[in-house]
Amino acid sequence: MTDSPQRNRPDNPGSVSGGDDGRQSQLTKRGGGAPATRGRTTIADGVVEKIAGMAARDVVGVHAMGSGLSRTFGAVRDRVPGGKSVSRGVKAEVGESQTALDLEIVVDYGVAISEVARDVRENVIAAVERMTGLEVVEVNIAVSDVKLPDEDDDEDESESRVQ
């Protein structure tokens, strides 16, 4: 009985029993589990905010992100090298396996706000879940303003409008 390989012992967690060529059993026996399960990955709120901000800006009909005041301060900050904030107008709460997002957007005049909000929600959820592996439990969208065609921008037109 002393000849039996350790990988067949039932009290060895993560062990593989028979049927493979031995490579998997070497990986699990040596370190106590598959390499992908050793350790923990944490994702900062700011990372999720940046991903969501970029995904929201990709939607046609989204003119800018954030409220008027935050856009004004953001326009000044954007002129400072390294100061551009893609997470403006986005707040994320990240847990171990889930996240919830609040977005504040400015839409272009004439677009169907409900459709833009739906498209933003779908794009943000897809991007965040694909890139982080977190489950997005909710995306709350607040439309804080409508950009009229004859209004001047608080920011440079080329930086704020993405289509």
Summary of the structure (lengths in Angstrom):
residues: 163
radius of gyration: 23.8
end to end distance: 69.8
largest distance: 86.1
contacts: 427
relative contact order: 0.16
helix: 39%
strand: 20%
